[in-house]
Amino acid sequence: MSRNFVIRSMQDIKKFSPPRVVCLMYPSMGILDNWLPVLSELKQRRPDLKITALLPRQRVVAEIDLAEVTMRLGEQVFDEVVYKSRAGFWARAESFAQTKALAERSRTVSSMIGTVRAVFWYMDAIHFLRPLIRPVALMADKFLQRLGALSTDETYADMARIGRDTTALCFDLFALTKVDGRDIIRYFQKAACFSIQHGLNIVESVGDGVRIRRAPARIVAYAYSKHETVAYKHNYGLGEGEIKVIGVPRHESRWIEKILRESKRDMPESWGRYIFLISRPANSEFLTKEKKRQALEDLRRLAFDDLGCKIVVKLHPTELVPKNNDALLYEQTFDNSMYGKRWRYSSTHPFVLGERSMFAVAFYSGVPVDMLALGVPTIELRNIGGAGEEGAGAAYRSRGLVLPADNYEELKRHADAIIHDRAAVIQQLLPQYEAFFGGAHKQPICVIADDICRALDASA
């Protein structure tokens, strides 16, 4: 067989292979909320696409909630899931459901192998042992990963090949600020890259120097607001032509309507009047457990004693990790014996929880911006930004996107105003939303999908 024939055969295989788009779920599954509207549009336009969900951490696998609407819709969009196993190797599954099942079934063996790997790398971290341990650690790591692939039901995935076969990478530039994120992006050096922030974070802070010195060669970063462009240029080293201000894709009315339509069965109408609590772990100097406890006590007093209503808690994705789990705080403050009667947790989409609520309350979070798109006001509990109104956690209150409450009296005053005239309160907040997020594209989903389709066509 001639060499030219082999080359032509390889080219023919590539020609007839479906183009691959990879969506990197980093730092958490929360990024799916922002990318799913675009990926759904892409799948409708190009049914031939192979769309891969890439879950780079075991913590992200643990965040899979098969009852949540974005996961259900994601099952219709993604053709495969590639994830990091507990044993450290990349594994492949056909769906989120299969990923969850395989990871659970292989938990014992994978965890044992993962523990042995961790011991080698712990010794490697000891400076004076490194020259001796590093070669052994590298060989042991490779062997243990292969052993894990052979010893479990999980199917080995060749990340190098996946990277080479990828035409477009959908991710958040934030991944490049972390070591493990940079390690993953290296697989996709030839792909066209497209970035959306994983949350509704307001990217305005400018650091000391460019944080990303080797951003992908072909990249477009989609900013929510024109106010973010300076930070994108400075922090990520991007040029003017690499930034597009588009607004918030998931706020397109057709996407909101789809989420609400697909979520009808997720939250029973019979649960009555409730306050929607957007949670956050008490794991920083700004939001200590004591500060969170006091805020929850104020909320309990308002809901149970003053308003006679219920509370629905939506946990932050990182609160699913044991070290960040504040369940005891809720059980002590809201009374565990009243769970299901006066308060409850819910994994239902924030659009649904917000639309049916009296109003929302939150610690520092971008979800209140979603609430404004729905016409729902949010009271922000406690200033967790540190000193002054411009602290790291004060971005939303300082811009008038939320109603600030640092004590019970302020919480009660805002709640009374909402109950008395909710429309007037929303009219007070909406101009700030329009000032920050307005003036962008009216159809951001199509703008991004068009860009990705052009990249796909160019590589064909």
Salt bridges, closest charged atoms under 4 A:
ASP33 OD2 - ARG250 NH1 3.94
ASP33 OD1 - HIS349 NE2 2.94
GLU41 OE2 - ARG45 NE 3.01
GLU41 OE1 - ARG254 NH1 3.26
ASP48 OD1 - ARG46 NE 3.20
GLU63 OE2 - ARG59 NE 3.40
ASP79 OD2 - LYS43 NZ 2.70
GLU80 OE2 - ARG20 NH1 2.38
GLU80 OE1 - ARG92 NE 2.72
GLU104 OE1 - ARG107 NH2 2.91
ASP124 OD2 - ARG134 NH2 2.83
ASP141 OD1 - ARG117 NE 2.51
ASP153 OD2 - ARG105 NE 2.95
ASP165 OD2 - ARG161 NE 3.81
ASP172 OD2 - HIS198 ND1 2.54
ASP180 OD2 - ARG57 NE 3.02
ASP183 OD1 - ARG186 NH1 2.43
GLU204 OE1 - ARG399 NH2 2.36
GLU240 OE1 - LYS233 NZ 2.45
GLU252 OE1 - ARG254 NE 2.89
ASP266 OD2 - ARG72 NH2 3.28
GLU269 OE2 - ARG356 NH2 3.74
GLU290 OE1 - ARG293 NE 3.88
ASP298 OD2 - ARG382 NH2 3.11
ASP305 OD2 - ARG300 NH1 3.52
GLU319 OE2 - LYS292 NZ 3.18
ASP326 OD1 - LYS289 NZ 2.66
ASP326 OD2 - LYS292 NZ 2.79
ASP370 OD2 - ARG250 NH2 2.62
ASP370 OD1 - HIS251 NE2 2.53
GLU380 OE1 - ARG397 NE 2.81
ASP406 OD1 - ARG397 NH1 3.13
ASP416 OD2 - LYS412 NZ 2.87
ASP450 OD1 - ARG45 NH1 2.59
ASP451 OD2 - LYS244 NZ 2.86
ASP451 OD1 - ARG454 NH2 2.46
ASP457 OD1 - ARG46 NH1 3.37
